[in-house]
Amino acid sequence: MHLTTSVVANCIRAGTQGGRAYPLPVGFVLATVVVLIVLVGALLVVGHFYPGSAADLIDWRPTRSPELEAQNEIDDIQQMLDAQNAIRRRRGVADRTEQELRREVEADELARLRRQKQSGTA
């Protein structure tokens, strides 16, 4: 009986690695995870109670006004249309107007929406 108790005791000591419940690397990983959770929680609490907006916090201001952005879009469309028409002229095909292009885009968009509706992925 004494031999069996000794074998069991040796197995228990070998399994706990010197009396610790987990090996050292597992404890390090657990401590790291706990520290990360605490840091994220602290940031969330500070962010929740900060009186200003997130844009104020990082001192963010838009680089361009919405009006300038809209004008840039219009200019981009005109530039692309001019480039496409230059290629069409070299091929001997008639130029496209912006209205023709808009009608074609609208028709393509409506067709895409119909296909989505028919397939049930709307």
Backbone as XML, in Angstrom:
<?xml version="1.0"?>
<chain id="A" units="angstrom">
  <residue number="1" name="MET">
    <atom name="N" x="0.815" y="-1.188" z="0.000"/>
    <atom name="CA" x="0.000" y="0.000" z="0.000"/>
    <atom name="C" x="0.862" y="1.255" z="0.000"/>
  </residue>
  <residue number="2" name="HIS">
    <atom name="N" x="1.954" y="1.190" z="0.718"/>
    <atom name="CA" x="2.844" y="2.330" z="0.773"/>
    <atom name="C" x="3.439" y="2.625" z="-0.601"/>
  </residue>
  <residue number="3" name="LEU">
    <atom name="N" x="3.720" y="1.637" z="-1.406"/>
    <atom name="CA" x="4.271" y="1.791" z="-2.743"/>
    <atom name="C" x="3.283" y="2.496" z="-3.658"/>
  </residue>
  <residue number="4" name="THR">
    <atom name="N" x="2.034" y="2.141" z="-3.574"/>
    <atom name="CA" x="1.015" y="2.756" z="-4.414"/>
    <atom name="C" x="0.857" y="4.231" z="-4.080"/>
  </residue>
  <residue number="5" name="THR">
    <atom name="N" x="0.848" y="4.585" z="-2.839"/>
    <atom name="CA" x="0.720" y="5.976" z="-2.419"/>
    <atom name="C" x="1.912" y="6.778" z="-2.902"/>
  </residue>
  <residue number="6" name="SER">
    <atom name="N" x="3.076" y="6.203" z="-2.854"/>
    <atom name="CA" x="4.284" y="6.870" z="-3.307"/>
    <atom name="C" x="4.232" y="7.128" z="-4.812"/>
  </residue>
  <residue number="7" name="VAL">
    <atom name="N" x="3.746" y="6.157" z="-5.584"/>
    <atom name="CA" x="3.646" y="6.309" z="-7.042"/>
    <atom name="C" x="2.638" y="7.404" z="-7.389"/>
  </residue>
  <residue number="8" name="VAL">
    <atom name="N" x="1.496" y="7.396" z="-6.702"/>
    <atom name="CA" x="0.476" y="8.417" z="-6.945"/>
    <atom name="C" x="1.019" y="9.790" z="-6.581"/>
  </residue>
  <residue number="9" name="ALA">
    <atom name="N" x="1.716" y="9.899" z="-5.485"/>
    <atom name="CA" x="2.278" y="11.185" z="-5.063"/>
    <atom name="C" x="3.289" y="11.690" z="-6.083"/>
  </residue>
  <residue number="10" name="ASN">
    <atom name="N" x="4.119" y="10.799" z="-6.617"/>
    <atom name="CA" x="5.094" y="11.197" z="-7.640"/>
    <atom name="C" x="4.393" y="11.669" z="-8.912"/>
  </residue>
  <residue number="11" name="CYS">
    <atom name="N" x="3.338" y="10.994" z="-9.284"/>
    <atom name="CA" x="2.582" y="11.386" z="-10.481"/>
    <atom name="C" x="1.947" y="12.760" z="-10.282"/>
  </residue>
  <residue number="12" name="ILE">
    <atom name="N" x="1.415" y="12.999" z="-9.102"/>
    <atom name="CA" x="0.779" y="14.291" z="-8.818"/>
    <atom name="C" x="1.826" y="15.396" z="-8.846"/>
  </residue>
  <residue number="13" name="ARG">
    <atom name="N" x="2.971" y="15.165" z="-8.228"/>
    <atom name="CA" x="4.032" y="16.171" z="-8.230"/>
    <atom name="C" x="4.546" y="16.425" z="-9.630"/>
  </residue>
  <residue number="14" name="ALA">
    <atom name="N" x="4.687" y="15.411" z="-10.432"/>
    <atom name="CA" x="5.167" y="15.571" z="-11.801"/>
    <atom name="C" x="4.144" y="16.337" z="-12.644"/>
  </residue>
  <residue number="15" name="GLY">
    <atom name="N" x="2.869" y="16.096" z="-12.382"/>
    <atom name="CA" x="1.820" y="16.752" z="-13.166"/>
    <atom name="C" x="1.637" y="18.212" z="-12.809"/>
  </residue>
  <residue number="16" name="THR">
    <atom name="N" x="1.915" y="18.610" z="-11.585"/>
    <atom name="CA" x="1.707" y="20.004" z="-11.191"/>
    <atom name="C" x="2.950" y="20.850" z="-11.399"/>
  </residue>
  <residue number="17" name="GLN">
    <atom name="N" x="4.029" y="20.260" z="-11.826"/>
    <atom name="CA" x="5.276" y="20.956" z="-12.135"/>
    <atom name="C" x="5.769" y="21.801" z="-10.971"/>
  </residue>
  <residue number="18" name="GLY">
    <atom name="N" x="6.095" y="21.133" z="-9.915"/>
    <atom name="CA" x="6.684" y="21.817" z="-8.772"/>
    <atom name="C" x="5.674" y="22.554" z="-7.916"/>
  </residue>
  <residue number="19" name="GLY">
    <atom name="N" x="4.449" y="22.119" z="-7.869"/>
    <atom name="CA" x="3.456" y="22.743" z="-7.016"/>
    <atom name="C" x="2.624" y="23.813" z="-7.700"/>
  </residue>
  <residue number="20" name="ARG">
    <atom name="N" x="2.965" y="24.238" z="-8.912"/>
    <atom name="CA" x="2.166" y="25.246" z="-9.617"/>
    <atom name="C" x="1.045" y="24.550" z="-10.369"/>
  </residue>
  <residue number="21" name="ALA">
    <atom name="N" x="-0.119" y="25.178" z="-10.382"/>
    <atom name="CA" x="-1.262" y="24.585" z="-11.071"/>
    <atom name="C" x="-1.084" y="24.642" z="-12.587"/>
  </residue>
  <residue number="22" name="TYR">
    <atom name="N" x="-0.465" y="25.729" z="-13.098"/>
    <atom name="CA" x="-0.222" y="25.881" z="-14.541"/>
    <atom name="C" x="1.253" y="26.139" z="-14.762"/>
  </residue>
  <residue number="23" name="PRO">
    <atom name="N" x="1.759" y="25.737" z="-15.889"/>
    <atom name="CA" x="3.151" y="26.079" z="-16.177"/>
    <atom name="C" x="3.280" y="27.591" z="-16.376"/>
  </residue>
  <residue number="24" name="LEU">
    <atom name="N" x="4.466" y="28.128" z="-16.214"/>
    <atom name="CA" x="4.713" y="29.569" z="-16.261"/>
    <atom name="C" x="4.230" y="30.230" z="-17.550"/>
  </residue>
  <residue number="25" name="PRO">
    <atom name="N" x="4.430" y="29.676" z="-18.750"/>
    <atom name="CA" x="3.954" y="30.352" z="-19.961"/>
    <atom name="C" x="2.432" y="30.553" z="-19.988"/>
  </residue>
  <residue number="26" name="VAL">
    <atom name="N" x="1.668" y="29.633" z="-19.426"/>
    <atom name="CA" x="0.216" y="29.794" z="-19.398"/>
    <atom name="C" x="-0.158" y="30.967" z="-18.505"/>
  </residue>
  <residue number="27" name="GLY">
    <atom name="N" x="0.513" y="31.107" z="-17.373"/>
    <atom name="CA" x="0.268" y="32.238" z="-16.480"/>
    <atom name="C" x="0.598" y="33.564" z="-17.159"/>
  </residue>
  <residue number="28" name="PHE">
    <atom name="N" x="1.677" y="33.590" z="-17.943"/>
    <atom name="CA" x="2.056" y="34.803" z="-18.671"/>
    <atom name="C" x="0.992" y="35.171" z="-19.697"/>
  </residue>
  <residue number="29" name="VAL">
    <atom name="N" x="0.498" y="34.188" z="-20.424"/>
    <atom name="CA" x="-0.544" y="34.436" z="-21.430"/>
    <atom name="C" x="-1.808" y="34.948" z="-20.757"/>
  </residue>
  <residue number="30" name="LEU">
    <atom name="N" x="-2.201" y="34.319" z="-19.662"/>
    <atom name="CA" x="-3.403" y="34.765" z="-18.947"/>
    <atom name="C" x="-3.234" y="36.192" z="-18.430"/>
  </residue>
  <residue number="31" name="ALA">
    <atom name="N" x="-2.067" y="36.505" z="-17.880"/>
    <atom name="CA" x="-1.818" y="37.857" z="-17.377"/>
    <atom name="C" x="-1.861" y="38.872" z="-18.516"/>
  </residue>
  <residue number="32" name="THR">
    <atom name="N" x="-1.305" y="38.529" z="-19.660"/>
    <atom name="CA" x="-1.324" y="39.422" z="-20.819"/>
    <atom name="C" x="-2.753" y="39.680" z="-21.287"/>
  </residue>
  <residue number="33" name="VAL">
    <atom name="N" x="-3.554" y="38.652" z="-21.355"/>
    <atom name="CA" x="-4.949" y="38.796" z="-21.776"/>
    <atom name="C" x="-5.709" y="39.674" z="-20.795"/>
  </residue>
  <residue number="34" name="VAL">
    <atom name="N" x="-5.498" y="39.469" z="-19.506"/>
    <atom name="CA" x="-6.181" y="40.276" z="-18.486"/>
    <atom name="C" x="-5.768" y="41.746" z="-18.614"/>
  </residue>
  <residue number="35" name="VAL">
    <atom name="N" x="-4.479" y="42.011" z="-18.809"/>
    <atom name="CA" x="-4.008" y="43.395" z="-18.951"/>
    <atom name="C" x="-4.628" y="44.036" z="-20.187"/>
  </residue>
  <residue number="36" name="LEU">
    <atom name="N" x="-4.693" y="43.318" z="-21.297"/>
    <atom name="CA" x="-5.304" y="43.860" z="-22.520"/>
    <atom name="C" x="-6.787" y="44.159" z="-22.309"/>
  </residue>
  <residue number="37" name="ILE">
    <atom name="N" x="-7.483" y="43.280" z="-21.636"/>
    <atom name="CA" x="-8.916" y="43.505" z="-21.369"/>
    <atom name="C" x="-9.097" y="44.736" z="-20.490"/>
  </residue>
  <residue number="38" name="VAL">
    <atom name="N" x="-8.251" y="44.892" z="-19.486"/>
    <atom name="CA" x="-8.340" y="46.055" z="-18.604"/>
    <atom name="C" x="-8.056" y="47.338" z="-19.387"/>
  </residue>
  <residue number="39" name="LEU">
    <atom name="N" x="-7.048" y="47.330" z="-20.252"/>
    <atom name="CA" x="-6.722" y="48.518" z="-21.049"/>
    <atom name="C" x="-7.863" y="48.893" z="-21.992"/>
  </residue>
  <residue number="40" name="VAL">
    <atom name="N" x="-8.414" y="47.912" z="-22.685"/>
    <atom name="CA" x="-9.529" y="48.191" z="-23.593"/>
    <atom name="C" x="-10.729" y="48.699" z="-22.805"/>
  </residue>
  <residue number="41" name="GLY">
    <atom name="N" x="-11.008" y="48.101" z="-21.678"/>
    <atom name="CA" x="-12.111" y="48.571" z="-20.836"/>
    <atom name="C" x="-11.901" y="49.993" z="-20.371"/>
  </residue>
  <residue number="42" name="ALA">
    <atom name="N" x="-10.680" y="50.319" z="-19.955"/>
    <atom name="CA" x="-10.380" y="51.685" z="-19.506"/>
    <atom name="C" x="-10.565" y="52.673" z="-20.652"/>
  </residue>
  <residue number="43" name="LEU">
    <atom name="N" x="-10.120" y="52.334" z="-21.852"/>
    <atom name="CA" x="-10.298" y="53.215" z="-23.007"/>
    <atom name="C" x="-11.771" y="53.413" z="-23.334"/>
  </residue>
  <residue number="44" name="LEU">
    <atom name="N" x="-12.550" y="52.359" z="-23.249"/>
    <atom name="CA" x="-13.986" y="52.479" z="-23.509"/>
    <atom name="C" x="-14.663" y="53.373" z="-22.477"/>
  </residue>
  <residue number="45" name="VAL">
    <atom name="N" x="-14.297" y="53.230" z="-21.208"/>
    <atom name="CA" x="-14.888" y="54.065" z="-20.159"/>
    <atom name="C" x="-14.496" y="55.527" z="-20.356"/>
  </residue>
  <residue number="46" name="VAL">
    <atom name="N" x="-13.226" y="55.789" z="-20.643"/>
    <atom name="CA" x="-12.776" y="57.169" z="-20.876"/>
    <atom name="C" x="-13.487" y="57.746" z="-22.101"/>
  </residue>
  <residue number="47" name="GLY">
    <atom name="N" x="-13.592" y="56.964" z="-23.161"/>
    <atom name="CA" x="-14.273" y="57.433" z="-24.360"/>
    <atom name="C" x="-15.742" y="57.711" z="-24.130"/>
  </residue>
  <residue number="48" name="HIS">
    <atom name="N" x="-16.367" y="56.914" z="-23.302"/>
    <atom name="CA" x="-17.790" y="57.109" z="-23.016"/>
    <atom name="C" x="-18.029" y="58.400" z="-22.248"/>
  </residue>
  <residue number="49" name="PHE">
    <atom name="N" x="-17.155" y="58.717" z="-21.325"/>
    <atom name="CA" x="-17.359" y="59.878" z="-20.480"/>
    <atom name="C" x="-16.650" y="61.134" z="-20.988"/>
  </residue>
  <residue number="50" name="TYR">
    <atom name="N" x="-15.972" y="61.075" z="-22.135"/>
    <atom name="CA" x="-15.312" y="62.256" z="-22.686"/>
    <atom name="C" x="-16.389" y="63.236" z="-23.152"/>
  </residue>
  <residue number="51" name="PRO">
    <atom name="N" x="-16.324" y="64.498" z="-22.758"/>
    <atom name="CA" x="-17.417" y="65.429" z="-23.053"/>
    <atom name="C" x="-17.506" y="65.845" z="-24.518"/>
  </residue>
  <residue number="52" name="GLY">
    <atom name="N" x="-16.434" y="65.802" z="-25.274"/>
    <atom name="CA" x="-16.459" y="66.231" z="-26.667"/>
    <atom name="C" x="-16.738" y="65.074" z="-27.610"/>
  </residue>
  <residue number="53" name="SER">
    <atom name="N" x="-16.606" y="65.350" z="-28.903"/>
    <atom name="CA" x="-16.797" y="64.302" z="-29.904"/>
    <atom name="C" x="-15.454" y="63.650" z="-30.232"/>
  </residue>
  <residue number="54" name="ALA">
    <atom name="N" x="-15.519" y="62.584" z="-30.972"/>
    <atom name="CA" x="-14.286" y="61.903" z="-31.373"/>
    <atom name="C" x="-13.451" y="62.790" z="-32.278"/>
  </residue>
  <residue number="55" name="ALA">
    <atom name="N" x="-14.105" y="63.575" z="-33.131"/>
    <atom name="CA" x="-13.376" y="64.502" z="-34.005"/>
    <atom name="C" x="-12.634" y="65.549" z="-33.185"/>
  </residue>
  <residue number="56" name="ASP">
    <atom name="N" x="-13.239" y="66.016" z="-32.098"/>
    <atom name="CA" x="-12.556" y="66.966" z="-31.219"/>
    <atom name="C" x="-11.362" y="66.314" z="-30.532"/>
  </residue>
  <residue number="57" name="LEU">
    <atom name="N" x="-11.518" y="65.082" z="-30.160"/>
    <atom name="CA" x="-10.468" y="64.371" z="-29.444"/>
    <atom name="C" x="-9.190" y="64.269" z="-30.272"/>
  </residue>
  <residue number="58" name="ILE">
    <atom name="N" x="-9.333" y="63.995" z="-31.547"/>
    <atom name="CA" x="-8.153" y="63.874" z="-32.404"/>
    <atom name="C" x="-7.905" y="65.135" z="-33.230"/>
  </residue>
  <residue number="59" name="ASP">
    <atom name="N" x="-8.667" y="66.207" z="-32.954"/>
    <atom name="CA" x="-8.525" y="67.494" z="-33.631"/>
    <atom name="C" x="-8.650" y="67.335" z="-35.144"/>
  </residue>
  <residue number="60" name="TRP">
    <atom name="N" x="-9.694" y="66.633" z="-35.572"/>
    <atom name="CA" x="-9.901" y="66.350" z="-36.982"/>
    <atom name="C" x="-10.765" y="67.422" z="-37.612"/>
  </residue>
  <residue number="61" name="ARG">
    <atom name="N" x="-10.341" y="67.895" z="-38.744"/>
    <atom name="CA" x="-11.122" y="68.827" z="-39.546"/>
    <atom name="C" x="-11.101" y="68.335" z="-40.979"/>
  </residue>
  <residue number="62" name="PRO">
    <atom name="N" x="-12.208" y="68.456" z="-41.710"/>
    <atom name="CA" x="-12.205" y="68.033" z="-43.110"/>
    <atom name="C" x="-11.196" y="68.846" z="-43.918"/>
  </residue>
  <residue number="63" name="THR">
    <atom name="N" x="-10.521" y="68.188" z="-44.842"/>
    <atom name="CA" x="-9.514" y="68.885" z="-45.641"/>
    <atom name="C" x="-10.148" y="69.740" z="-46.722"/>
  </residue>
  <residue number="64" name="ARG">
    <atom name="N" x="-11.315" y="69.324" z="-47.222"/>
    <atom name="CA" x="-11.997" y="70.096" z="-48.257"/>
    <atom name="C" x="-13.465" y="70.216" z="-47.900"/>
  </residue>
  <residue number="65" name="SER">
    <atom name="N" x="-14.070" y="71.251" z="-48.398"/>
    <atom name="CA" x="-15.488" y="71.463" z="-48.136"/>
    <atom name="C" x="-16.323" y="70.516" z="-48.997"/>
  </residue>
  <residue number="66" name="PRO">
    <atom name="N" x="-17.561" y="70.237" z="-48.580"/>
    <atom name="CA" x="-18.440" y="69.392" z="-49.399"/>
    <atom name="C" x="-18.691" y="69.983" z="-50.791"/>
  </residue>
  <residue number="67" name="GLU">
    <atom name="N" x="-18.744" y="71.308" z="-50.875"/>
    <atom name="CA" x="-18.946" y="71.953" z="-52.177"/>
    <atom name="C" x="-17.773" y="71.677" z="-53.111"/>
  </residue>
  <residue number="68" name="LEU">
    <atom name="N" x="-16.557" y="71.752" z="-52.574"/>
    <atom name="CA" x="-15.373" y="71.472" z="-53.383"/>
    <atom name="C" x="-15.344" y="70.005" z="-53.808"/>
  </residue>
  <residue number="69" name="GLU">
    <atom name="N" x="-15.735" y="69.116" z="-52.917"/>
    <atom name="CA" x="-15.797" y="67.690" z="-53.268"/>
    <atom name="C" x="-16.783" y="67.458" z="-54.404"/>
  </residue>
  <residue number="70" name="ALA">
    <atom name="N" x="-17.955" y="68.104" z="-54.346"/>
    <atom name="CA" x="-18.955" y="67.955" z="-55.410"/>
    <atom name="C" x="-18.416" y="68.491" z="-56.728"/>
  </residue>
  <residue number="71" name="GLN">
    <atom name="N" x="-17.738" y="69.636" z="-56.681"/>
    <atom name="CA" x="-17.164" y="70.197" z="-57.913"/>
    <atom name="C" x="-16.078" y="69.282" z="-58.472"/>
  </residue>
  <residue number="72" name="ASN">
    <atom name="N" x="-15.285" y="68.685" z="-57.606"/>
    <atom name="CA" x="-14.260" y="67.739" z="-58.077"/>
    <atom name="C" x="-14.892" y="66.536" z="-58.772"/>
  </residue>
  <residue number="73" name="GLU">
    <atom name="N" x="-16.015" y="66.040" z="-58.236"/>
    <atom name="CA" x="-16.718" y="64.919" z="-58.881"/>
    <atom name="C" x="-17.208" y="65.315" z="-60.266"/>
  </residue>
  <residue number="74" name="ILE">
    <atom name="N" x="-17.786" y="66.497" z="-60.362"/>
    <atom name="CA" x="-18.275" y="66.977" z="-61.667"/>
    <atom name="C" x="-17.115" y="67.100" z="-62.642"/>
  </residue>
  <residue number="75" name="ASP">
    <atom name="N" x="-16.007" y="67.667" z="-62.187"/>
    <atom name="CA" x="-14.833" y="67.814" z="-63.047"/>
    <atom name="C" x="-14.288" y="66.455" z="-63.479"/>
  </residue>
  <residue number="76" name="ASP">
    <atom name="N" x="-14.277" y="65.483" z="-62.568"/>
    <atom name="CA" x="-13.794" y="64.138" z="-62.901"/>
    <atom name="C" x="-14.655" y="63.500" z="-63.983"/>
  </residue>
  <residue number="77" name="ILE">
    <atom name="N" x="-15.964" y="63.631" z="-63.839"/>
    <atom name="CA" x="-16.871" y="63.046" z="-64.839"/>
    <atom name="C" x="-16.630" y="63.686" z="-66.194"/>
  </residue>
  <residue number="78" name="GLN">
    <atom name="N" x="-16.505" y="65.011" z="-66.221"/>
    <atom name="CA" x="-16.281" y="65.705" z="-67.493"/>
    <atom name="C" x="-14.942" y="65.302" z="-68.103"/>
  </residue>
  <residue number="79" name="GLN">
    <atom name="N" x="-13.916" y="65.159" z="-67.290"/>
    <atom name="CA" x="-12.599" y="64.765" z="-67.791"/>
    <atom name="C" x="-12.643" y="63.354" z="-68.379"/>
  </residue>
  <residue number="80" name="MET">
    <atom name="N" x="-13.331" y="62.440" z="-67.697"/>
    <atom name="CA" x="-13.436" y="61.070" z="-68.222"/>
    <atom name="C" x="-14.240" y="61.037" z="-69.515"/>
  </residue>
  <residue number="81" name="LEU">
    <atom name="N" x="-15.305" y="61.826" z="-69.575"/>
    <atom name="CA" x="-16.121" y="61.884" z="-70.787"/>
    <atom name="C" x="-15.319" y="62.466" z="-71.944"/>
  </residue>
  <residue number="82" name="ASP">
    <atom name="N" x="-14.533" y="63.508" z="-71.690"/>
    <atom name="CA" x="-13.683" y="64.091" z="-72.736"/>
    <atom name="C" x="-12.659" y="63.087" z="-73.249"/>
  </residue>
  <residue number="83" name="ALA">
    <atom name="N" x="-12.048" y="62.329" z="-72.348"/>
    <atom name="CA" x="-11.065" y="61.320" z="-72.759"/>
    <atom name="C" x="-11.721" y="60.216" z="-73.580"/>
  </residue>
  <residue number="84" name="GLN">
    <atom name="N" x="-12.916" y="59.795" z="-73.153"/>
    <atom name="CA" x="-13.628" y="58.753" z="-73.901"/>
    <atom name="C" x="-14.024" y="59.261" z="-75.291"/>
  </residue>
  <residue number="85" name="ASN">
    <atom name="N" x="-14.455" y="60.519" z="-75.360"/>
    <atom name="CA" x="-14.835" y="61.076" z="-76.659"/>
    <atom name="C" x="-13.639" y="61.239" z="-77.585"/>
  </residue>
  <residue number="86" name="ALA">
    <atom name="N" x="-12.471" y="61.537" z="-77.043"/>
    <atom name="CA" x="-11.268" y="61.631" z="-77.873"/>
    <atom name="C" x="-10.961" y="60.274" z="-78.503"/>
  </residue>
  <residue number="87" name="ILE">
    <atom name="N" x="-11.106" y="59.221" z="-77.735"/>
    <atom name="CA" x="-10.878" y="57.870" z="-78.272"/>
    <atom name="C" x="-11.938" y="57.537" z="-79.318"/>
  </residue>
  <residue number="88" name="ARG">
    <atom name="N" x="-13.190" y="57.907" z="-79.054"/>
    <atom name="CA" x="-14.282" y="57.640" z="-80.001"/>
    <atom name="C" x="-14.048" y="58.402" z="-81.308"/>
  </residue>
  <residue number="89" name="ARG">
    <atom name="N" x="-13.556" y="59.651" z="-81.233"/>
    <atom name="CA" x="-13.274" y="60.421" z="-82.456"/>
    <atom name="C" x="-12.190" y="59.758" z="-83.288"/>
  </residue>
  <residue number="90" name="ARG">
    <atom name="N" x="-11.157" y="59.217" z="-82.648"/>
    <atom name="CA" x="-10.088" y="58.535" z="-83.393"/>
    <atom name="C" x="-10.620" y="57.302" z="-84.100"/>
  </residue>
  <residue number="91" name="ARG">
    <atom name="N" x="-11.630" y="56.654" z="-83.511"/>
    <atom name="CA" x="-12.233" y="55.471" z="-84.136"/>
    <atom name="C" x="-13.288" y="55.856" z="-85.166"/>
  </residue>
  <residue number="92" name="GLY">
    <atom name="N" x="-13.668" y="57.142" z="-85.223"/>
    <atom name="CA" x="-14.673" y="57.584" z="-86.174"/>
    <atom name="C" x="-16.094" y="57.417" z="-85.673"/>
  </residue>
  <residue number="93" name="VAL">
    <atom name="N" x="-16.261" y="57.311" z="-84.350"/>
    <atom name="CA" x="-17.580" y="57.143" z="-83.752"/>
    <atom name="C" x="-18.013" y="58.502" z="-83.173"/>
  </residue>
  <residue number="94" name="ALA">
    <atom name="N" x="-19.322" y="58.740" z="-83.146"/>
    <atom name="CA" x="-19.849" y="60.007" z="-82.640"/>
    <atom name="C" x="-19.568" y="60.170" z="-81.140"/>
  </residue>
  <residue number="95" name="ASP">
    <atom name="N" x="-19.423" y="61.426" z="-80.711"/>
    <atom name="CA" x="-19.191" y="61.729" z="-79.298"/>
    <atom name="C" x="-20.421" y="61.401" z="-78.465"/>
  </residue>
  <residue number="96" name="ARG">
    <atom name="N" x="-20.181" y="61.149" z="-77.189"/>
    <atom name="CA" x="-21.272" y="60.933" z="-76.227"/>
    <atom name="C" x="-21.469" y="62.207" z="-75.432"/>
  </residue>
  <residue number="97" name="THR">
    <atom name="N" x="-22.709" y="62.489" z="-75.110"/>
    <atom name="CA" x="-22.991" y="63.620" z="-74.232"/>
    <atom name="C" x="-23.160" y="63.113" z="-72.810"/>
  </residue>
  <residue number="98" name="GLU">
    <atom name="N" x="-23.120" y="64.029" z="-71.877"/>
    <atom name="CA" x="-23.286" y="63.638" z="-70.476"/>
    <atom name="C" x="-24.686" y="63.087" z="-70.233"/>
  </residue>
  <residue number="99" name="GLN">
    <atom name="N" x="-25.691" y="63.640" z="-70.926"/>
    <atom name="CA" x="-27.063" y="63.157" z="-70.754"/>
    <atom name="C" x="-27.187" y="61.707" z="-71.229"/>
  </residue>
  <residue number="100" name="GLU">
    <atom name="N" x="-26.564" y="61.371" z="-72.358"/>
    <atom name="CA" x="-26.590" y="59.983" z="-72.836"/>
    <atom name="C" x="-25.949" y="59.055" z="-71.809"/>
  </residue>
  <residue number="101" name="LEU">
    <atom name="N" x="-24.829" y="59.496" z="-71.287"/>
    <atom name="CA" x="-24.119" y="58.685" z="-70.299"/>
    <atom name="C" x="-24.972" y="58.488" z="-69.047"/>
  </residue>
  <residue number="102" name="ARG">
    <atom name="N" x="-25.615" y="59.536" z="-68.570"/>
    <atom name="CA" x="-26.465" y="59.426" z="-67.383"/>
    <atom name="C" x="-27.649" y="58.487" z="-67.628"/>
  </residue>
  <residue number="103" name="ARG">
    <atom name="N" x="-28.266" y="58.573" z="-68.829"/>
    <atom name="CA" x="-29.374" y="57.661" z="-69.146"/>
    <atom name="C" x="-28.899" y="56.208" z="-69.153"/>
  </residue>
  <residue number="104" name="GLU">
    <atom name="N" x="-27.730" y="55.972" z="-69.725"/>
    <atom name="CA" x="-27.191" y="54.610" z="-69.769"/>
    <atom name="C" x="-26.880" y="54.086" z="-68.367"/>
  </residue>
  <residue number="105" name="VAL">
    <atom name="N" x="-26.297" y="54.928" z="-67.530"/>
    <atom name="CA" x="-25.997" y="54.522" z="-66.155"/>
    <atom name="C" x="-27.279" y="54.235" z="-65.397"/>
  </residue>
  <residue number="106" name="GLU">
    <atom name="N" x="-28.295" y="55.083" z="-65.594"/>
    <atom name="CA" x="-29.578" y="54.872" z="-64.914"/>
    <atom name="C" x="-30.218" y="53.562" z="-65.350"/>
  </residue>
  <residue number="107" name="ALA">
    <atom name="N" x="-30.179" y="53.273" z="-66.659"/>
    <atom name="CA" x="-30.755" y="52.018" z="-67.158"/>
    <atom name="C" x="-30.005" y="50.812" z="-66.592"/>
  </residue>
  <residue number="108" name="ASP">
    <atom name="N" x="-28.683" y="50.896" z="-66.542"/>
    <atom name="CA" x="-27.881" y="49.796" z="-65.990"/>
    <atom name="C" x="-28.180" y="49.594" z="-64.502"/>
  </residue>
  <residue number="109" name="GLU">
    <atom name="N" x="-28.340" y="50.690" z="-63.777"/>
    <atom name="CA" x="-28.636" y="50.593" z="-62.345"/>
    <atom name="C" x="-30.015" y="49.984" z="-62.113"/>
  </residue>
  <residue number="110" name="LEU">
    <atom name="N" x="-31.004" y="50.392" z="-62.905"/>
    <atom name="CA" x="-32.343" y="49.811" z="-62.770"/>
    <atom name="C" x="-32.328" y="48.314" z="-63.089"/>
  </residue>
  <residue number="111" name="ALA">
    <atom name="N" x="-31.583" y="47.927" z="-64.125"/>
    <atom name="CA" x="-31.484" y="46.509" z="-64.473"/>
    <atom name="C" x="-30.819" y="45.722" z="-63.343"/>
  </residue>
  <residue number="112" name="ARG">
    <atom name="N" x="-29.785" y="46.294" z="-62.736"/>
    <atom name="CA" x="-29.103" y="45.627" z="-61.621"/>
    <atom name="C" x="-30.047" y="45.456" z="-60.435"/>
  </residue>
  <residue number="113" name="LEU">
    <atom name="N" x="-30.829" y="46.495" z="-60.145"/>
    <atom name="CA" x="-31.775" y="46.412" z="-59.033"/>
    <atom name="C" x="-32.866" y="45.377" z="-59.305"/>
  </residue>
  <residue number="114" name="ARG">
    <atom name="N" x="-33.326" y="45.288" z="-60.558"/>
    <atom name="CA" x="-34.327" y="44.266" z="-60.902"/>
    <atom name="C" x="-33.759" y="42.857" z="-60.714"/>
  </residue>
  <residue number="115" name="ARG">
    <atom name="N" x="-32.525" y="42.661" z="-61.157"/>
    <atom name="CA" x="-31.898" y="41.340" z="-60.995"/>
    <atom name="C" x="-31.753" y="40.991" z="-59.516"/>
  </residue>
  <residue number="116" name="GLN">
    <atom name="N" x="-31.370" y="41.988" z="-58.701"/>
    <atom name="CA" x="-31.262" y="41.746" z="-57.260"/>
    <atom name="C" x="-32.602" y="41.377" z="-56.663"/>
  </residue>
  <residue number="117" name="LYS">
    <atom name="N" x="-33.635" y="42.087" z="-57.071"/>
    <atom name="CA" x="-34.969" y="41.827" z="-56.536"/>
    <atom name="C" x="-35.446" y="40.438" z="-56.937"/>
  </residue>
  <residue number="118" name="GLN">
    <atom name="N" x="-35.174" y="40.037" z="-58.163"/>
    <atom name="CA" x="-35.592" y="38.716" z="-58.638"/>
    <atom name="C" x="-34.836" y="37.603" z="-57.930"/>
  </residue>
  <residue number="119" name="SER">
    <atom name="N" x="-33.562" y="37.839" z="-57.632"/>
    <atom name="CA" x="-32.768" y="36.795" z="-56.972"/>
    <atom name="C" x="-32.989" y="36.796" z="-55.458"/>
  </residue>
  <residue number="120" name="GLY">
    <atom name="N" x="-33.639" y="37.838" z="-54.945"/>
    <atom name="CA" x="-33.952" y="37.879" z="-53.515"/>
    <atom name="C" x="-32.816" y="38.343" z="-52.644"/>
  </residue>
  <residue number="121" name="THR">
    <atom name="N" x="-31.807" y="39.012" z="-53.206"/>
    <atom name="CA" x="-30.679" y="39.492" z="-52.418"/>
    <atom name="C" x="-30.713" y="41.002" z="-52.254"/>
  </residue>
  <residue number="122" name="ALA">
    <atom name="N" x="-31.872" y="41.581" z="-52.246"/>
    <atom name="CA" x="-31.989" y="43.044" z="-52.135"/>
    <atom name="C" x="-31.724" y="43.542" z="-50.796"/>
  </residue>
</chain>
